[in-house]
């Protein structure tokens, strides 16, 4: 959001700074959850997103964000919740790039094939398994590489221990 007047620009700059401070508080909370910090962060959120500025568009944006308070502060109840969606964004980036370059697929079957292979490749990458080795293992029936579902379960179990 870009203000037109100096007062509007200052309001945007101030709110942006407050939001980055809130984000730092949330990161700190994730590392060391504590009920007192939780109450302070909720108060900080309320102060930022219920204030009125000289910029009507900014006020409307603050109201919209405030309506999503439970989702945005979910980390206070579940500290393992990520504070951003970068992982999800990265997961679909390959799909979007491929669609842009190729103009999509010619059939539903082609789309399913592309999506399946992209998903397999991403999953292999996350599990540190060579995608090409995985394909070769499955195509030639070598069975040297465990099922991806088993690898995912093992990884999840190791993370929780």
C-alpha positions in Angstrom: 0.0 0.0 0.0 1.4 3.4 -1.0 0.2 6.6 0.6 -0.3 9.7 -1.5 0.4 12.3 1.1 3.3 12.5 3.5 0.9 11.7 6.4 -0.4 8.6 4.6 3.1 7.5 3.8 4.1 7.9 7.4 1.0 6.0 8.6 1.9 3.1 6.3 5.5 3.1 7.4 4.4 3.1 11.1 1.9 0.2 10.7 4.5 -1.8 8.7 7.0 -1.3 11.5 4.4 -2.4 14.1 3.6 -5.5 12.0 7.3 -6.5 11.8 7.5 -6.0 15.5 4.5 -8.3 16.0 6.1 -10.9 13.7 9.3 -10.8 15.8 7.2 -11.3 18.9 5.5 -14.3 17.3 8.9 -15.8 16.3 10.1 -15.3 19.8 6.9 -17.0 21.2 7.4 -20.0 18.9 10.9 -20.5 20.5 9.6 -20.1 24.1 5.8 -20.3 24.4 4.5 -18.7 27.6 1.0 -17.6 28.6 2.1 -14.1 29.6 3.7 -13.6 26.1 0.5 -14.9 24.6 -1.6 -12.3 26.2 0.9 -9.6 25.3 1.0 -10.6 21.7 -2.9 -10.7 21.5 -2.9 -7.1 23.0 -0.2 -6.1 20.5 -2.3 -7.5 17.6 -5.4 -5.7 18.8 -3.6 -2.4 19.2 -2.2 -2.6 15.7 -5.3 -3.7 13.8 -8.0 -1.7 15.6 -6.3 1.7 15.3 -7.5 4.4 13.1 -5.2 6.3 10.8 -5.6 9.2 8.4 -5.6 6.8 5.5 -9.0 5.2 4.7 -7.6 2.4 2.5 -5.1 1.4 5.3 -8.0 1.4 7.9 -10.0 -0.9 5.7 -7.0 -3.2 5.2 -6.4 -3.3 9.0 -10.1 -4.2 9.6 -9.9 -7.0 7.1 -6.8 -8.4 8.7 -8.3 -8.1 12.2 -11.3 -10.3 11.1 -8.7 -13.1 10.5 -7.2 -12.8 14.0 -7.9 -16.4 15.0 -6.1 -17.8 11.9 -3.3 -15.3 12.1 -2.6 -16.0 15.8 -3.1 -19.7 15.6 0.6 -20.1 16.5 -0.3 -19.0 20.0 -2.3 -22.2 20.5 -0.1 -24.4 18.3 3.5 -23.2 18.4 4.5 -25.7 15.8 2.4 -23.8 13.2 4.6 -22.1 10.6 4.4 -18.3 10.5 4.4 -18.1 6.8 3.3 -20.2 3.8 6.6 -20.1 1.9 6.8 -23.9 1.8 3.3 -24.1 0.2 4.2 -21.4 -2.2 7.4 -23.2 -3.2 5.4 -26.5 -3.7 3.2 -25.0 -6.4 5.9 -22.9 -8.1 7.0 -25.7 -10.5 3.3 -26.1 -11.6 3.0 -22.4 -12.3 6.3 -22.2 -14.2 5.5 -25.2 -16.3 2.0 -24.0 -17.1 3.3 -20.6 -18.1 5.9 -22.1 -20.5 3.8 -24.8 -22.0 0.5 -23.1 -22.0 -0.9 -26.0 -19.9 -1.7 -29.5 -21.2 -4.0 -30.7 -24.0 -6.0 -33.1 -22.0 -7.2 -33.9 -18.5 -5.0 -37.0 -18.6 -2.0 -34.9 -19.5 -2.7 -32.6 -16.6 -3.0 -35.5 -14.2 0.3 -37.0 -15.5 2.1 -33.6 -15.2 0.8 -33.0 -11.7 1.6 -36.6 -10.5 5.2 -36.4 -11.7 5.7 -32.9 -10.3 4.4 -34.1 -7.0 6.6 -37.1 -7.0 9.6 -35.0 -7.8 8.9 -32.5 -5.0 8.3 -35.3 -2.5 11.5 -37.0 -3.5 13.4 -33.8 -3.1 12.0 -33.2 0.4 13.0 -36.7 1.4 16.5 -36.4 -0.1 15.8 -39.2 -2.6 16.9 -38.9 -6.2 13.9 -38.6 -8.4 15.5 -40.4 -11.3 16.7 -43.2 -9.1 13.2 -43.5 -7.7 11.7 -43.7 -11.2 14.3 -46.2 -12.3 13.6 -48.3 -9.1 9.9 -48.3 -9.7 10.1 -48.9 -13.5 12.5 -51.8 -13.3 11.1 -53.3 -10.1 14.4 -53.0 -8.2 12.6 -52.2 -4.9 15.8 -50.8 -3.4 14.1 -47.5 -2.5 11.3 -47.7 0.1 7.8 -46.5 -0.7 7.6 -42.7 -0.3 4.8 -43.1 2.1 7.0 -45.1 4.4 9.8 -42.5 4.1 7.4 -39.8 5.0 6.1 -41.7 8.1 9.7 -42.4 9.2 10.6 -38.7 8.8 7.6 -37.6 10.8 8.4 -40.0 13.6 12.0 -38.9 13.7 10.9 -35.2 13.9 8.5 -35.9 16.8 11.1 -37.8 18.9 
